[in-house]
């Protein structure tokens, strides 16, 4: 990127990628901690750069720990095998934004067994990790059943 800017003008790069000049300067001088995914995608696509360690590390910074341990675990497994959300979305036929919301903890971790199975296949999750996922799901179901049972019991008691 520095070579291109040295040969061409910064404005030309900004015009071609739709990334503002200040952001490009910050990226060159490494002034920021994290960058917008659209910005990185535009620059990586423009220069035909494969998603490298810098890109993956930047994406990891964007996702704090989430309330859903399962989706945090799946996000870690996904980033460890260098699969981005877009590829996972295409291979599992799950909306990219839905996956991003789940991983970020912005939505409830609702899922069906088909969804989990497709993710396990695409990420080539080991048998040991699959067992951990099954234990987590079964424990979550047990907690959910207990909550439903206790709520029903409370309502019966309250109404009598």
C-alpha positions as CSV (number, residue, x, y, z in Angstrom):
1,X,0.0,0.0,0.0
2,X,2.9,2.4,0.8
3,X,4.4,1.8,-2.6
4,X,1.1,2.6,-4.3
5,X,0.7,5.8,-2.3
6,X,4.3,6.7,-3.1
7,X,3.7,6.2,-6.9
8,X,0.1,7.5,-7.0
9,X,-1.8,10.0,-5.0
10,X,-3.5,9.3,-1.7
11,X,-6.6,10.9,-3.1
12,X,-6.7,8.5,-6.0
13,X,-6.6,5.5,-3.6
14,X,-9.4,7.1,-1.5
15,X,-11.5,7.7,-4.6
16,X,-11.0,4.1,-5.9
17,X,-11.7,2.4,-2.5
18,X,-14.2,4.9,-1.0
19,X,-12.0,4.9,2.1
20,X,-11.4,8.4,3.5
21,X,-7.9,9.8,3.4
22,X,-7.6,10.2,7.2
23,X,-8.4,6.5,7.6
24,X,-5.8,5.5,5.1
25,X,-3.2,7.7,6.8
26,X,-4.1,6.2,10.2
27,X,-3.8,2.7,8.8
28,X,-0.4,3.4,7.3
29,X,0.9,5.0,10.5
30,X,-0.9,2.3,12.6
31,X,-2.5,5.0,14.8
32,X,-5.7,3.1,15.5
33,X,-6.4,0.0,17.5
34,X,-9.1,-1.4,15.2
35,X,-10.6,-0.7,11.8
36,X,-14.0,-1.0,10.3
37,X,-14.5,-4.3,8.4
38,X,-15.8,-2.5,5.3
39,X,-12.6,-0.4,5.3
40,X,-10.3,-3.3,5.5
41,X,-12.3,-5.3,3.0
42,X,-12.2,-2.4,0.5
43,X,-8.4,-2.1,0.8
44,X,-7.7,-5.8,0.8
45,X,-9.9,-6.3,-2.2
46,X,-8.3,-3.3,-4.0
47,X,-4.8,-4.6,-3.5
48,X,-5.8,-8.3,-3.9
49,X,-4.4,-9.1,-0.5
50,X,-5.4,-12.4,1.2
51,X,-6.8,-12.0,4.7
52,X,-3.7,-12.1,6.8
53,X,-2.8,-12.0,10.5
54,X,-3.4,-8.3,10.7
55,X,-6.9,-8.7,9.3
56,X,-7.8,-11.6,11.6
57,X,-6.3,-9.9,14.7
58,X,-8.3,-6.7,13.9
59,X,-11.5,-8.8,13.6
60,X,-10.8,-10.4,17.0
61,X,-10.5,-7.0,18.6
62,X,-14.0,-6.1,17.3
63,X,-15.7,-8.9,19.2
64,X,-15.6,-8.7,23.0
65,X,-16.5,-11.7,25.1
66,X,-20.2,-12.5,24.8
67,X,-22.8,-13.7,27.2
68,X,-23.1,-16.9,25.1
69,X,-20.2,-19.2,25.8
70,X,-21.2,-21.4,22.9
71,X,-21.0,-18.7,20.3
72,X,-17.8,-17.3,21.8
73,X,-16.3,-20.8,21.6
74,X,-17.5,-21.2,18.0
75,X,-16.1,-17.7,17.1
76,X,-12.7,-18.7,18.5
77,X,-12.7,-22.0,16.6
78,X,-13.7,-20.1,13.4
79,X,-10.9,-17.5,13.7
80,X,-8.4,-20.2,14.6
81,X,-9.0,-21.9,11.2
82,X,-9.0,-18.5,9.5
83,X,-12.6,-18.7,8.1
84,X,-14.3,-15.4,8.0
85,X,-18.0,-14.9,8.5
86,X,-18.8,-14.5,4.8
87,X,-17.3,-17.9,4.0
88,X,-19.0,-19.5,7.0
89,X,-22.3,-17.9,5.9
90,X,-22.0,-19.2,2.4
91,X,-21.1,-22.7,3.4
92,X,-23.8,-23.1,6.1
93,X,-26.5,-21.1,4.3
94,X,-26.9,-18.9,7.4
95,X,-27.2,-15.2,7.0
96,X,-23.9,-13.4,7.6
97,X,-25.5,-10.7,9.8
98,X,-27.3,-13.3,11.9
99,X,-23.9,-15.1,12.5
100,X,-22.3,-11.8,13.4
101,X,-25.0,-10.9,15.8
102,X,-24.8,-14.3,17.5
103,X,-21.0,-14.1,17.8
104,X,-21.2,-10.6,19.2
105,X,-23.9,-11.4,21.7
106,X,-26.3,-8.9,20.1
107,X,-29.0,-11.6,19.8
108,X,-30.2,-14.5,21.8
109,X,-28.2,-17.7,21.0
110,X,-31.2,-19.5,19.5
111,X,-30.3,-22.2,17.0
112,X,-31.4,-25.6,15.8
113,X,-29.4,-28.8,15.6
114,X,-29.1,-28.5,11.8
115,X,-27.4,-25.1,12.2
116,X,-24.9,-26.4,14.8
117,X,-24.2,-29.5,12.7
118,X,-23.5,-27.4,9.6
119,X,-21.1,-25.2,11.5
120,X,-19.4,-28.2,13.0
121,X,-18.9,-29.7,9.5
122,X,-17.6,-26.5,8.0
123,X,-15.2,-25.7,10.8
124,X,-14.1,-29.3,11.0
125,X,-14.5,-29.3,14.8
126,X,-12.8,-32.1,16.6
127,X,-14.8,-34.9,18.4
128,X,-13.6,-33.6,21.8
129,X,-14.9,-30.1,21.0
130,X,-18.2,-31.5,19.6
131,X,-18.7,-33.3,22.9
132,X,-18.2,-30.0,24.8
133,X,-20.8,-28.4,22.5
134,X,-23.3,-31.2,23.1
135,X,-22.7,-31.0,26.9
136,X,-23.3,-27.2,26.8
137,X,-26.5,-27.5,24.7
138,X,-27.9,-30.3,27.0
139,X,-27.0,-28.2,30.1
140,X,-28.8,-25.2,28.5
141,X,-31.8,-27.3,27.8
142,X,-31.9,-28.5,31.4
143,X,-31.7,-25.0,32.7
144,X,-34.4,-23.9,30.3
145,X,-36.7,-26.7,31.4
146,X,-36.0,-25.9,35.1
147,X,-36.9,-22.3,34.5
148,X,-40.1,-23.2,32.7
149,X,-41.0,-25.8,35.4
150,X,-40.4,-23.3,38.2
151,X,-42.3,-20.5,36.5
152,X,-45.3,-22.8,35.9
153,X,-45.1,-24.0,39.6
154,X,-45.0,-20.4,40.8
155,X,-48.0,-19.4,38.6
156,X,-50.0,-22.4,39.9
157,X,-49.1,-21.5,43.5
158,X,-49.9,-17.9,42.9
159,X,-53.3,-18.6,41.3
160,X,-54.5,-21.0,44.0
